[in-house]
Amino acid sequence: MEHHMDQAYGLWTLVILNSAIFIIFAFSFFKPQTKRDWRSFSAFSAFIVALFVEMYGFPLTIYLLSGWLGSRFPNTDLMSHENGHLWYTVFGLEGDPHFNIPHIASIVFIIFGFSLLAKAWTVLYNAQKENKLAVTGLYATIRHPQYIGFIMIMFGFLLQWPTIPTLIMFPVLTYMYVKLARKEEEMARKEFGKAYDDYAAHVPGFIPKFSSVKSTGGERNS
């Protein structure tokens, strides 16, 4: 067990490197400005750090569940890195865990989430420069594509490497993003008035209807 522990975990350089890459990449699109933005982004960053600490540093969840996992899977080396993919272990999947359905689905969610962040920021940035309401691109389908992007990224990581801390943090962060979105809607209504009300009447907040949105005469929100 110690031999596998030495090989699979304690790789703190990878913890720092991977955390930094994902946090910086997300920051480049989210660009927090208010205290509320920074709280939400800090919580997302904490989720990422907690994830990679368990993935490469110290497998806290494996230790906490070792009794249950050991009794259910007595011949499984729980300290091997492949069994850190808990869905792979719990569902008794075989072969390389990086090519099983949960892992592939996780990659799809993560890539799609970052794609939403990138595309949403382009529209939002151009709208903010002109002090308009963002109603084009992804904003013609949902009012808060950036927050949906963050939620998809976190969900993708949970499919790939579920841990007790991140499973607890996920609903908390989702609630924070919904609350932040509502606050931003209040600010947009004060700034754009009827234009925002017309826009919100046609475009859902988080779940797209895939229907076209008529021009509301402006461009700006998150």
N, C-alpha and C positions, 0 to 999 in steps of 0.2 A: 504493500500500500504506500509506504513512504517513497519507494522508487517512482511509482506513478505520480505521486503528489509532486515530487521534484520536477518531473517532466511536464506535467499538465498545468500546474499552478505556480504561484510565486513569480510570475512573469510581469513584474511591475512596470517595466519599460513599455510592454504592450498595452497595459492598462492606461498609462499616461498618453501614449501615442494615439491609440484608438479613440479615447475620450476626447482628446484635443481635436482630432480630425472631424468627428461628428459635431462637436459643439461649435467649432469655428465655421463649419459649413452651414449649420443651421443659423448661426448668428449673421452670416453674410446675406441671408435672405430675410430674416425677421427684423433685424435692426431695432432692438428695443429702445424706447425713448423715455417713456414715463416710468414712475416708480412701479406702477402696476405691471407694465411690460417687463421690467427687470425681474420682478418677483416671479412672474410666469416663466420667463426664460431661465431663471436660476433653478426653478423647480424641474424644468425639462433637463437642464444640465446635470442636476443631481440624479435624475433617473438614468441618464447615460453613464455617469460615473459608477453608480451602484451596479449597473448591468455589467460593465467591463471589469469591475473589481471581482465579481463572482466568476466571470468567464475566464479570466486569466490570473487573478490574484489569489483570492481566498474563497473557496466554495462554501459559503455560509449555509446556503439552502441545503446542500448535500449533507452537511454535518447535522443540521437540525432534523432532517428527514431520514438520516442514516438508519435509525432503528426500523422504521416502517419499510424503507426501500430494501434493507438487508433481509428482512423476513420475507418480503414478497419476491425478491430477486436474489436468492442466496448465492448463486454462482456468478453474479455480476460484479465486476470491478468498478465500484462507484467512483473511484478517484481517477479513472481514465477520462480524458477530455471528451471523448465521444459520448460518454454517458452523462456528461453535464448537460447535453441536449435532452432534457427530462422527458419531452414528449416521445423521443426516440426510445428511451428506456421504459417508460410507463406503458407504452402501447406495444412493446416487444417488437419493434421494427428491426429489420436486418439490413446489412450492407452499410455503406458509407452514410453517416447521418446528414452529411451536407447535400445529399441527393434524395432525401426522403421528402414526402409531401409537405409536412410542416415547415421544413427549412426552405424549400423552394417558394412556398406561399409567403414566408416571411420576407424573402428577398423582393418579391413582387410588391408587397405592401410598402417596404422601406423605399424602394426606388420610386414608386408612384407617389409616396408622401413627399419626398424631396423634390420631385417634379412639380407637384402642386405648389410647394413653397417658391420655387424658382419662377414659375409662370405667373403666380399671383403677385409676386413682388414687382415684376416688370410692369404690370398694369397699374398697381398701386403707386409705384414710384412716379410714373408719368402723370397720373391723376393728381398726386400731391404737388407736383411742380406747377400745375395749372390751377391748383386749389379747386378741383372739381370732385364730384362723386364718382367712384370707380364702378362702372356698370358694364364694361366690356370684357372680353376674354372669359376667364373662369368666373368673374363677378357677374356675368350674365346668367350663370347657372346656379351659383350659391353665393351668399353674402359673405361667408367667412372661410374661403378656401385655405388660407394659411393655417388656421387652427385645425381644420380637417387634416391638413398635411402633417402637423405635429402628432395628432392622434393616431394617424395611420402608421407613422414611423414607430411610435411606441408599441402599438399593437403588433407590428411586424417583428419587433425584437422579442416580444413575449411569445410569439409563435416559435421563434428560433431558440431562445434561451430563457425560459421562465424562472424567476426567482421569487422568493417570498417578499423581499422589499419592493421589487418592481411591480408585482401583482397588487400590492397595497397602494403604491403610488399612482398606478394607472388611473383608477377611478377618481382619485383626488385631483390629479392633473386635468383630467377630462372636465371635471366640474369647474376648475379654475378657468379653463379656456372658454367654457360656455358663459361663465359669469363675466369674464373680460369682454366677450363679444357683446353681451347685453349692455355693458357700460359704454362701449364704443357706439352702439346703436343710439343710445340716448344722446351722446355728443353729436352724432351725425344729424339727428333730428333737430337739434338746436341750431346747427349750422346751416343745414340745407332745407329744413322745413318740409313743405309738401313734396318736393322733389324726392326726398328720401322715403316719405310715406308711400308714394306711388311705386317707387322701386321695390320697397319691402313687400308691397302687396302682390307683386308679380314674381319675386325671386325668394325662394325659401332660404332659411339661415344655414342649415347644415346638410340636409338631404335633398339632392337635386331632383327637379321634376323633368329636366331635359326639355323644357319648353323655352321658346325664344322670349327675350325680354325687350320690351319697347324702350326706346330712348327716354330717359327721365330728365335730360338736360344737364347732366353733370358727370363728375368722375372722382370719388374718394372715400374709403373706409378700410377695414383690415380683415 
